[in-house]
Amino acid sequence: MSERIDGEQERDDGEWRFSLADLEEDAEEDPVAEARPVEPGSPSAENVAFFLLGALGAVGVFALLLVG
C-alpha cells in the first residue's frame, strides 16, 4: 500500500470507491448536464479563412495524388 497526498492509503483490493448508482445520482442533480439548444450564429472571418485554407489544402493534396 502506498500513501496518497491527502493522507488516505491506496487499496489494491479491486474494490471501487464509488458505485455506478452514485455517479447516476450526481448526473441527475447536475444542472449543467441538461441539454441546451444550440443557436446559430454568423461565422467570424478568421474561422472562414481557416476553413477555406483547409479545404483548399485537401483539394490540393487529392489533386497531387490523382494527377501526380
Stockholm file with secondary structure:
# STOCKHOLM 1.0

chainA/1-68         MSERIDGEQERDDGEWRFSLADLEEDAEEDPVAEARPVEPGSPSAENVAFFLLGALGAVGVFALLLVG
#=GR chainA/1-68 SS CCBCTTSCBCCCSSCCSSCHHHHHHHHHHCGGGSCCCCCCCCCCHHHHHHHHHHHHHHHHHHHHHHHC
#=GC SS_cons        CCBCTTSCBCCCSSCCSSCHHHHHHHHHHCGGGSCCCCCCCCCCHHHHHHHHHHHHHHHHHHHHHHHC
//
